[in-house]
Each structure stands twice: as C-alpha cells, then as structure tokens.
Amino acid sequence: MAKAYFIDKVLATTVVGSYPVVKGGGLLSLFDPLRPAVETAVGDQLAAGIDIISDGQVRGDMIGAFTSNLPGIRQQEVVGKIQPASGPITVGDTKYAISKAPKVKGIITGPTTLAYGLHIATPMYRNKEELVPDITAALLVEARALEAAGVALIQIDEPIFSTGIADLAVGKQAIDRITSSLHTPVCMHVCGNLGNVIDEILKFNVNVLDFEFANNPANLDLLSRRDLTGKMLGFGCVDSTTDRIESTAEIRRRIEKGVEIFDPKIMLIDPDCGMRMRTRETAYAKLKYMCDAAKEVRLAL
C-alpha cells in the first residue's frame, strides 16, 4: 500500500490547487491587493470541509506565477540563463494557509510544463527540453522552501505530459531530481486523457499520482487494468471545466466507481483540476458537495 504518512483518513479530500480570485477592500488590500483573495480561498476550503487545503494560487496563472520571478525570463521569453528566484515565490501564502489548517499542500508548476509555456529568445538553449534542467534547479529551491515551511505534501503540476508533446524521459529526470531531494511526499498532477502516456507516467518517482476522472472517465478504465506500484491516487471526481454544479449523489457515484477498483485507503478525493476559472459560488459548492459525497462513501465502507 502507498505510504499514507501525510494523512490518516480514508478518502481524505483535497484540491488540485487554484481557487477563484475574490478581491477585497480595506487597508490591507492597499499593501497587498491579493491578500484578501488568499484569505477567502483558505476560508472557503476549510468551510467546505477540505482535509488538505492549498493557498488558493491566486497570484497569477500557473505559468506566469513562477516564470515572472525567475531571472533569465522576461515576460514569456527566455532571454538568458534561467536561475532560481531571489526569494520564495509561494511560501508566504502557503504559510498563511498553514496557520489556519492542519494539512496544507505546497504547489509548484512542473519544469516541463513551464518550459513549454515559454518562448526561447537566446542561443543559450536550443529547444524546450534544454530549458528543463535549469527550471528544475530553480523549482527545487522553491520546493525546499515549502518543505521548510511545513507543508504536508508537495504537488507538481505537469498537464503537458498528457498531450504527447513533451519528452517524458526528460520530464521524469526532472521530477526525480526534485523528489529525491525532499523528505516531504510528492504528488504529480497530470490532467487530460492519459491513453498514450499512462505506462510512462506510472514509472515516475512520486508518492501520489493525481488524475481527472469526471471529465475523462476513460482514465478509470485505463487505471483499472494497471498496477499503481504502491502509489496513492488523487481521484478527480468533480468537473472543473464547467459551472454546472454536480449533486452530492452524482459525485458519490463517481467515488463509488473508484472504490470498486481501488483500495479506498490509497484514494485522495479532489476535483479534476484547479477552480480558478469558476465563480466563487460555483467553486465553493463543488468542493462542499464533493466533501459531503466523500463523507457518505466513507461512512458506508
């Protein structure tokens, strides 16, 4: 069975990360306009019943939030050697979440996904794959800072892996470099249809693999025929692409399908993806109903 050392609850709930940006007023927002958005995201996750929360990832899209802080990158262009940021990027908001919740995941966008979000405008790098090692070195600094802050889990987001565009061998080396340097368990989130990449993805050196099953039910069949090799499974069971709010009963049926195939002890229940593009009301309802559904299945086990 997977090492469940970061959570001792069957069908524990979590988030993939991002939450709608809710702007606030008051004096504090003059100094930090997005601080109220962090507080809202954390408060809503706790009110919904999420066991392992995030900071809400409200400070920009998953590419820009990191690349805008890395020397060697100007806007979306690589103009020189990519180096670590001058200070932590996500740690401040994550520390706030840690002050409010017993279990928090730190989240970084993966090196390969960042590489493919950039345009190379220097002869220093010949292709996207050559960017990956330097981005990895920069992200490792961030991952260590999150670990030092006391996160329960570090999630690396690599949506590019399901597209078939990226070199998975280079991607795997990068993830291995990060995970082998940490003591904190690591989750890798890969959304999309896994049909062409699942066998390679299962070889990655991570503790948790997080996939979408609500919007990509075919992934369930793929996984049902494969060995998770001792990893835990982030089980995406709420569709993040739509404002339609699934009922508790609908989400419960999805979780029950998962429980038929996997040991519930290795399952983490979460949405398919981030909620950044949804309204606050929709995002909160989706999380609340998901937590209610997980509780119902937990009680029935």
Beta strands, then each sheet from edge to edge (+ up, - down):
strand 1: 12-13
strand 2: 73-74
strand 3: 77-78
strand 4: 105-109
strand 5: 119-120
strand 6: 153-157
strand 7: 186-189
strand 8: 208-212
strand 9: 232-236
strand 10: 267-270
sheet 1: 1+ 10+ 9+ 8+ 7+ 6+ 4+
sheet 2: 2+ 3- 5-
end
